[in-house]
Structure formats: C-alpha cells, structure tokens
Amino acid sequence: MKQRCLIYQLGLVPYEQAWDLQNRLAAEIASGTQPATLLLLEHPHTYTFGRSGHSENLLWDETELVRRSIHLHGVDRGGDITYHGPGQLVGYPLLHLGTAGLRIDPQNGSGRLPQADYVGYLRKLEKVLINALAQLGVASGQVPGLTGVWLQPEVSSPCADPPPDLRKPVAKIAAIGVKVDVKGVSRHGFALNVNPDMSYWDGIIGCGLKDNPMTSLAEVLQPVPTMQQVSEAVIEAFGEIFEFEMVIAEEHRFLHLLKVYV
C-alpha cells in the first residue's frame, strides 16, 4: 500500500509565511504527526539567495527593487539567486528522506544526505517536472552538470545538424533548490515558469548562469495552460515518481493553514 502525500494548493503566499509554514510542517513530519506533504503555491515578486549565492548576481539596485515591489531573502537552500513571482508554480515537497548517513553542517546545523542520495532526490524532482511538462505537450530534459529542467530552443539554422556555433543554448524553464534538515526532512523545492512576467529575470543572473536564458510555458505553448492544469499534471507526476498516493488535504485543515499563515 502506498504512503499518502497531502497536497495543499495555497494560492498567492508571501515568501516568509511559506517558509514558516514549511518549518512547522517539517517538524510535524519528523515527529510522525503529519504525512509527507506537497505545498503548491505562488509568491509575490521575490528574489532569494541560496547558500551559494553571489551578491554580484543581483543586477538591480535598491531603488529598482523598491519600485518593482520586490522582496529579497537570503535562505538556507542550495543554489544561487532565483526569482519567484505570480504566474510561477512553486512546489515545496516536505518528505522524510531518512537519516542514514546524514551529515550535519556545523556552521548552520542543516543536514546533508550522502551525495548519491542528495543528487538522486534532485534528479527525481527534475523527472517530476519533465513528466508533467510532457503531459502538457512540452518536451524538456535534464542537462549533465546542471540542476533544473531545460528546453532546447529551435536552432538558428535550417540544417538538420547545425554546427555547435549555430546552436542556441538550452533555456531553463524550472529551477530547483533544496535543503534537508537535521531530522532528514526536505525543505524548499522547485519553481516552474508558467506565465510570469519574465522581465523580472532581467534583474538577476538567474542561478548564476550567464549564458542560459530563462523561458516559460507561455513562450512555447498557445493557449497557455491554466495554473490548475499545470498543478494537476505536477501532482500526477509527483505521485508516479515518488510512489505516493496523492491526497488533497481536507478542507478544515486547508482552511486552518490559510487562516494562520496566509
């Protein structure tokens, strides 16, 4: 019998409130009072720096950040700077990944799975999004040495196999950054560009990658699928890849979270 994974579709949630919600639910998962959980939501315009973030990858100054109502947060996930905003589906899987071989970072107290397990978890998240995009009619894939989900744009030449200098770089449609806490529970997750205002990517060097553009479903699909359609595809793919029974949270629990955190 498959384990359950509860799904909360929360709509637009300020970043700091979603972060607090992750922490509370992760503690409940660690204690055994909450099953595996997937939060699906959107954020107001936000830039977040991960543990590998570099300040020079933020291109806009304070004046522009204020003008555009962008919130800035340093967070405890892996990776560099990224953008969150309306029109982007953000998923936070809170899963008990286990503690066998878990190492604790003495500087920040976070957990670190053995490399194979950690990378394996990232690859599974990528496969979830690849499968979901395939359901929506978009071919995507992984890129060796890079994290995230990528599209191969049409080449700049009518040749069937153009030379390397005419091939366009792969474009990133989804970013992934995670943390595992000292009790082996995952935090953070993925951000899939559905139909956000892509101009906000101009303010950063996303994930520290100068040569790879960002893209969205709106740039490759017409009509653009709704956020609900994308969420349903992600939920189905998540259950398949992680072998969960995906269960929409009961209304009273859902409303309690909204009342307390949103």
Contacts in CASP RR format, 6 or more apart in sequence:
PFRMAT RR
TARGET T0000
AUTHOR 0000-0000-0000
METHOD contacts of the structure
MODEL  1
MKQRCLIYQLGLVPYEQAWDLQNRLAAEIASGTQPATLLLLEHPHTYTFG
RSGHSENLLWDETELVRRSIHLHGVDRGGDITYHGPGQLVGYPLLHLGTA
GLRIDPQNGSGRLPQADYVGYLRKLEKVLINALAQLGVASGQVPGLTGVW
LQPEVSSPCADPPPDLRKPVAKIAAIGVKVDVKGVSRHGFALNVNPDMSY
WDGIIGCGLKDNPMTSLAEVLQPVPTMQQVSEAVIEAFGEIFEFEMVIAE
EHRFLHLLKVYV
2 243 0 8 1.000
2 244 0 8 1.000
2 245 0 8 1.000
3 35 0 8 1.000
3 36 0 8 1.000
3 243 0 8 1.000
3 244 0 8 1.000
3 245 0 8 1.000
4 35 0 8 1.000
4 36 0 8 1.000
4 244 0 8 1.000
4 245 0 8 1.000
4 247 0 8 1.000
5 35 0 8 1.000
5 36 0 8 1.000
5 37 0 8 1.000
5 38 0 8 1.000
5 95 0 8 1.000
5 238 0 8 1.000
5 239 0 8 1.000
5 242 0 8 1.000
5 244 0 8 1.000
5 245 0 8 1.000
5 246 0 8 1.000
5 247 0 8 1.000
6 34 0 8 1.000
6 35 0 8 1.000
6 36 0 8 1.000
6 37 0 8 1.000
6 38 0 8 1.000
6 247 0 8 1.000
6 248 0 8 1.000
6 249 0 8 1.000
6 253 0 8 1.000
7 37 0 8 1.000
7 38 0 8 1.000
7 40 0 8 1.000
7 235 0 8 1.000
7 246 0 8 1.000
7 247 0 8 1.000
7 248 0 8 1.000
7 249 0 8 1.000
8 37 0 8 1.000
8 38 0 8 1.000
8 39 0 8 1.000
8 40 0 8 1.000
8 41 0 8 1.000
8 249 0 8 1.000
8 254 0 8 1.000
8 257 0 8 1.000
9 40 0 8 1.000
9 41 0 8 1.000
9 231 0 8 1.000
9 248 0 8 1.000
10 18 0 8 1.000
10 39 0 8 1.000
10 40 0 8 1.000
10 41 0 8 1.000
10 257 0 8 1.000
10 258 0 8 1.000
10 262 0 8 1.000
11 40 0 8 1.000
11 41 0 8 1.000
11 42 0 8 1.000
11 262 0 8 1.000
12 41 0 8 1.000
12 42 0 8 1.000
12 43 0 8 1.000
12 44 0 8 1.000
12 86 0 8 1.000
13 21 0 8 1.000
13 41 0 8 1.000
13 42 0 8 1.000
13 43 0 8 1.000
13 261 0 8 1.000
13 262 0 8 1.000
14 43 0 8 1.000
14 44 0 8 1.000
14 71 0 8 1.000
14 262 0 8 1.000
15 43 0 8 1.000
15 44 0 8 1.000
15 46 0 8 1.000
15 48 0 8 1.000
15 71 0 8 1.000
15 73 0 8 1.000
15 84 0 8 1.000
16 71 0 8 1.000
16 73 0 8 1.000
17 261 0 8 1.000
17 262 0 8 1.000
18 39 0 8 1.000
18 41 0 8 1.000
18 43 0 8 1.000
18 90 0 8 1.000
18 92 0 8 1.000
18 261 0 8 1.000
19 73 0 8 1.000
19 75 0 8 1.000
20 261 0 8 1.000
21 39 0 8 1.000
21 257 0 8 1.000
21 261 0 8 1.000
22 39 0 8 1.000
22 92 0 8 1.000
22 94 0 8 1.000
22 187 0 8 1.000
22 188 0 8 1.000
23 187 0 8 1.000
25 34 0 8 1.000
25 37 0 8 1.000
25 39 0 8 1.000
25 94 0 8 1.000
26 94 0 8 1.000
26 181 0 8 1.000
26 183 0 8 1.000
26 185 0 8 1.000
26 186 0 8 1.000
26 187 0 8 1.000
28 34 0 8 1.000
29 35 0 8 1.000
29 36 0 8 1.000
29 37 0 8 1.000
29 94 0 8 1.000
29 95 0 8 1.000
29 96 0 8 1.000
29 185 0 8 1.000
30 96 0 8 1.000
30 181 0 8 1.000
30 183 0 8 1.000
30 184 0 8 1.000
30 185 0 8 1.000
36 93 0 8 1.000
36 94 0 8 1.000
36 95 0 8 1.000
36 96 0 8 1.000
36 242 0 8 1.000
36 244 0 8 1.000
37 93 0 8 1.000
37 94 0 8 1.000
37 95 0 8 1.000
38 91 0 8 1.000
38 92 0 8 1.000
38 93 0 8 1.000
38 94 0 8 1.000
38 235 0 8 1.000
38 238 0 8 1.000
38 246 0 8 1.000
39 90 0 8 1.000
39 91 0 8 1.000
39 92 0 8 1.000
39 93 0 8 1.000
39 94 0 8 1.000
40 89 0 8 1.000
40 90 0 8 1.000
40 91 0 8 1.000
40 231 0 8 1.000
40 234 0 8 1.000
40 235 0 8 1.000
41 90 0 8 1.000
41 91 0 8 1.000
41 92 0 8 1.000
42 84 0 8 1.000
42 85 0 8 1.000
42 86 0 8 1.000
42 87 0 8 1.000
42 88 0 8 1.000
42 89 0 8 1.000
42 90 0 8 1.000
42 227 0 8 1.000
43 84 0 8 1.000
43 85 0 8 1.000
43 86 0 8 1.000
43 88 0 8 1.000
43 90 0 8 1.000
44 69 0 8 1.000
44 71 0 8 1.000
44 85 0 8 1.000
44 86 0 8 1.000
45 68 0 8 1.000
45 69 0 8 1.000
45 70 0 8 1.000
45 71 0 8 1.000
45 83 0 8 1.000
45 84 0 8 1.000
45 85 0 8 1.000
45 86 0 8 1.000
45 200 0 8 1.000
46 70 0 8 1.000
46 71 0 8 1.000
46 72 0 8 1.000
46 73 0 8 1.000
46 83 0 8 1.000
46 84 0 8 1.000
46 85 0 8 1.000
47 58 0 8 1.000
47 65 0 8 1.000
47 70 0 8 1.000
47 71 0 8 1.000
47 72 0 8 1.000
47 73 0 8 1.000
47 81 0 8 1.000
47 82 0 8 1.000
47 83 0 8 1.000
47 84 0 8 1.000
47 203 0 8 1.000
47 204 0 8 1.000
48 72 0 8 1.000
48 73 0 8 1.000
48 74 0 8 1.000
48 75 0 8 1.000
48 77 0 8 1.000
48 81 0 8 1.000
48 82 0 8 1.000
48 84 0 8 1.000
49 55 0 8 1.000
49 58 0 8 1.000
49 72 0 8 1.000
49 73 0 8 1.000
49 74 0 8 1.000
49 75 0 8 1.000
49 80 0 8 1.000
49 81 0 8 1.000
50 74 0 8 1.000
50 75 0 8 1.000
50 76 0 8 1.000
50 77 0 8 1.000
50 78 0 8 1.000
50 79 0 8 1.000
50 80 0 8 1.000
50 81 0 8 1.000
50 177 0 8 1.000
51 76 0 8 1.000
51 77 0 8 1.000
51 78 0 8 1.000
51 79 0 8 1.000
51 108 0 8 1.000
52 78 0 8 1.000
52 79 0 8 1.000
52 80 0 8 1.000
53 79 0 8 1.000
53 80 0 8 1.000
53 81 0 8 1.000
53 208 0 8 1.000
54 80 0 8 1.000
54 81 0 8 1.000
54 208 0 8 1.000
56 205 0 8 1.000
57 80 0 8 1.000
57 81 0 8 1.000
57 204 0 8 1.000
57 205 0 8 1.000
57 206 0 8 1.000
57 208 0 8 1.000
58 72 0 8 1.000
58 81 0 8 1.000
58 203 0 8 1.000
58 204 0 8 1.000
59 202 0 8 1.000
59 203 0 8 1.000
59 204 0 8 1.000
59 205 0 8 1.000
60 68 0 8 1.000
60 70 0 8 1.000
60 203 0 8 1.000
60 204 0 8 1.000
64 203 0 8 1.000
65 72 0 8 1.000
68 200 0 8 1.000
70 200 0 8 1.000
75 188 0 8 1.000
76 108 0 8 1.000
76 110 0 8 1.000
76 179 0 8 1.000
76 187 0 8 1.000
77 177 0 8 1.000
77 178 0 8 1.000
77 179 0 8 1.000
77 187 0 8 1.000
77 188 0 8 1.000
77 189 0 8 1.000
78 177 0 8 1.000
78 178 0 8 1.000
78 179 0 8 1.000
78 188 0 8 1.000
79 147 0 8 1.000
79 177 0 8 1.000
79 207 0 8 1.000
80 205 0 8 1.000
80 206 0 8 1.000
80 207 0 8 1.000
80 208 0 8 1.000
81 204 0 8 1.000
81 205 0 8 1.000
81 206 0 8 1.000
81 207 0 8 1.000
81 208 0 8 1.000
82 175 0 8 1.000
82 191 0 8 1.000
82 204 0 8 1.000
82 206 0 8 1.000
82 207 0 8 1.000
83 191 0 8 1.000
83 196 0 8 1.000
83 200 0 8 1.000
83 201 0 8 1.000
83 204 0 8 1.000
83 206 0 8 1.000
84 90 0 8 1.000
84 191 0 8 1.000
85 196 0 8 1.000
85 197 0 8 1.000
85 200 0 8 1.000
86 196 0 8 1.000
86 197 0 8 1.000
87 193 0 8 1.000
87 194 0 8 1.000
87 195 0 8 1.000
87 196 0 8 1.000
87 227 0 8 1.000
88 191 0 8 1.000
88 192 0 8 1.000
88 193 0 8 1.000
88 194 0 8 1.000
88 196 0 8 1.000
89 191 0 8 1.000
89 192 0 8 1.000
89 194 0 8 1.000
89 227 0 8 1.000
89 230 0 8 1.000
89 231 0 8 1.000
89 234 0 8 1.000
90 189 0 8 1.000
90 190 0 8 1.000
90 191 0 8 1.000
90 192 0 8 1.000
91 189 0 8 1.000
91 190 0 8 1.000
91 191 0 8 1.000
91 192 0 8 1.000
91 234 0 8 1.000
92 187 0 8 1.000
92 188 0 8 1.000
92 189 0 8 1.000
93 125 0 8 1.000
93 186 0 8 1.000
93 189 0 8 1.000
93 238 0 8 1.000
93 242 0 8 1.000
94 185 0 8 1.000
94 186 0 8 1.000
94 187 0 8 1.000
95 185 0 8 1.000
95 186 0 8 1.000
95 242 0 8 1.000
96 183 0 8 1.000
96 184 0 8 1.000
96 185 0 8 1.000
97 113 0 8 1.000
97 117 0 8 1.000
97 121 0 8 1.000
97 180 0 8 1.000
97 184 0 8 1.000
97 185 0 8 1.000
97 186 0 8 1.000
98 113 0 8 1.000
98 184 0 8 1.000
99 183 0 8 1.000
99 184 0 8 1.000
101 113 0 8 1.000
101 114 0 8 1.000
102 111 0 8 1.000
102 112 0 8 1.000
102 113 0 8 1.000
102 114 0 8 1.000
102 180 0 8 1.000
102 182 0 8 1.000
102 184 0 8 1.000
103 111 0 8 1.000
103 112 0 8 1.000
103 113 0 8 1.000
103 114 0 8 1.000
104 110 0 8 1.000
104 111 0 8 1.000
104 112 0 8 1.000
104 182 0 8 1.000
105 111 0 8 1.000
105 112 0 8 1.000
109 182 0 8 1.000
110 179 0 8 1.000
110 180 0 8 1.000
110 181 0 8 1.000
110 182 0 8 1.000
111 179 0 8 1.000
111 180 0 8 1.000
111 181 0 8 1.000
111 182 0 8 1.000
111 184 0 8 1.000
112 118 0 8 1.000
112 180 0 8 1.000
113 121 0 8 1.000
113 180 0 8 1.000
113 184 0 8 1.000
118 180 0 8 1.000
121 178 0 8 1.000
121 186 0 8 1.000
122 147 0 8 1.000
122 148 0 8 1.000
122 176 0 8 1.000
122 177 0 8 1.000
122 178 0 8 1.000
123 142 0 8 1.000
124 241 0 8 1.000
124 242 0 8 1.000
125 176 0 8 1.000
125 178 0 8 1.000
125 189 0 8 1.000
125 190 0 8 1.000
126 141 0 8 1.000
126 142 0 8 1.000
126 147 0 8 1.000
126 148 0 8 1.000
126 149 0 8 1.000
126 174 0 8 1.000
126 176 0 8 1.000
127 237 0 8 1.000
127 241 0 8 1.000
128 190 0 8 1.000
128 234 0 8 1.000
128 237 0 8 1.000
128 238 0 8 1.000
128 241 0 8 1.000
128 242 0 8 1.000
129 140 0 8 1.000
129 148 0 8 1.000
129 149 0 8 1.000
129 174 0 8 1.000
129 190 0 8 1.000
129 192 0 8 1.000
129 234 0 8 1.000
129 237 0 8 1.000
130 140 0 8 1.000
130 141 0 8 1.000
130 142 0 8 1.000
130 149 0 8 1.000
131 237 0 8 1.000
131 240 0 8 1.000
131 241 0 8 1.000
132 192 0 8 1.000
132 230 0 8 1.000
132 233 0 8 1.000
132 234 0 8 1.000
132 236 0 8 1.000
132 237 0 8 1.000
133 139 0 8 1.000
133 140 0 8 1.000
133 149 0 8 1.000
133 173 0 8 1.000
133 217 0 8 1.000
133 233 0 8 1.000
134 140 0 8 1.000
135 233 0 8 1.000
135 236 0 8 1.000
135 237 0 8 1.000
136 217 0 8 1.000
136 221 0 8 1.000
136 225 0 8 1.000
136 229 0 8 1.000
136 230 0 8 1.000
136 233 0 8 1.000
137 221 0 8 1.000
138 151 0 8 1.000
138 173 0 8 1.000
138 217 0 8 1.000
138 220 0 8 1.000
138 221 0 8 1.000
139 151 0 8 1.000
139 152 0 8 1.000
140 149 0 8 1.000
140 150 0 8 1.000
140 151 0 8 1.000
140 173 0 8 1.000
140 174 0 8 1.000
141 149 0 8 1.000
141 150 0 8 1.000
141 151 0 8 1.000
142 148 0 8 1.000
142 149 0 8 1.000
142 150 0 8 1.000
143 150 0 8 1.000
143 170 0 8 1.000
146 209 0 8 1.000
147 175 0 8 1.000
147 176 0 8 1.000
147 177 0 8 1.000
147 207 0 8 1.000
148 172 0 8 1.000
148 174 0 8 1.000
148 175 0 8 1.000
148 176 0 8 1.000
148 190 0 8 1.000
149 172 0 8 1.000
149 173 0 8 1.000
149 174 0 8 1.000
149 176 0 8 1.000
149 192 0 8 1.000
150 170 0 8 1.000
150 171 0 8 1.000
150 172 0 8 1.000
150 173 0 8 1.000
150 212 0 8 1.000
151 170 0 8 1.000
151 171 0 8 1.000
151 172 0 8 1.000
151 173 0 8 1.000
151 215 0 8 1.000
151 220 0 8 1.000
152 168 0 8 1.000
152 170 0 8 1.000
152 171 0 8 1.000
153 168 0 8 1.000
153 169 0 8 1.000
153 170 0 8 1.000
153 171 0 8 1.000
153 215 0 8 1.000
154 168 0 8 1.000
155 162 0 8 1.000
155 166 0 8 1.000
155 167 0 8 1.000
155 168 0 8 1.000
156 162 0 8 1.000
156 166 0 8 1.000
156 167 0 8 1.000
156 168 0 8 1.000
157 163 0 8 1.000
157 166 0 8 1.000
159 166 0 8 1.000
169 211 0 8 1.000
169 212 0 8 1.000
169 213 0 8 1.000
170 212 0 8 1.000
171 212 0 8 1.000
171 213 0 8 1.000
171 214 0 8 1.000
171 215 0 8 1.000
172 207 0 8 1.000
172 209 0 8 1.000
172 212 0 8 1.000
172 213 0 8 1.000
172 214 0 8 1.000
172 215 0 8 1.000
173 192 0 8 1.000
173 193 0 8 1.000
173 214 0 8 1.000
173 215 0 8 1.000
173 216 0 8 1.000
173 217 0 8 1.000
174 190 0 8 1.000
174 191 0 8 1.000
174 192 0 8 1.000
174 193 0 8 1.000
175 190 0 8 1.000
175 191 0 8 1.000
175 206 0 8 1.000
175 207 0 8 1.000
176 189 0 8 1.000
176 190 0 8 1.000
176 191 0 8 1.000
177 188 0 8 1.000
177 189 0 8 1.000
177 190 0 8 1.000
178 186 0 8 1.000
178 187 0 8 1.000
178 188 0 8 1.000
178 189 0 8 1.000
179 186 0 8 1.000
179 187 0 8 1.000
179 188 0 8 1.000
180 186 0 8 1.000
180 187 0 8 1.000
181 187 0 8 1.000
192 217 0 8 1.000
192 230 0 8 1.000
192 234 0 8 1.000
193 214 0 8 1.000
193 215 0 8 1.000
193 216 0 8 1.000
193 217 0 8 1.000
193 218 0 8 1.000
194 216 0 8 1.000
194 217 0 8 1.000
194 218 0 8 1.000
194 224 0 8 1.000
194 225 0 8 1.000
194 227 0 8 1.000
194 230 0 8 1.000
195 216 0 8 1.000
195 217 0 8 1.000
195 218 0 8 1.000
195 224 0 8 1.000
196 216 0 8 1.000
198 214 0 8 1.000
198 215 0 8 1.000
198 216 0 8 1.000
198 219 0 8 1.000
201 214 0 8 1.000
206 214 0 8 1.000
217 224 0 8 1.000
217 225 0 8 1.000
217 230 0 8 1.000
218 224 0 8 1.000
225 233 0 8 1.000
235 246 0 8 1.000
236 246 0 8 1.000
238 244 0 8 1.000
238 246 0 8 1.000
239 245 0 8 1.000
239 246 0 8 1.000
249 257 0 8 1.000
END
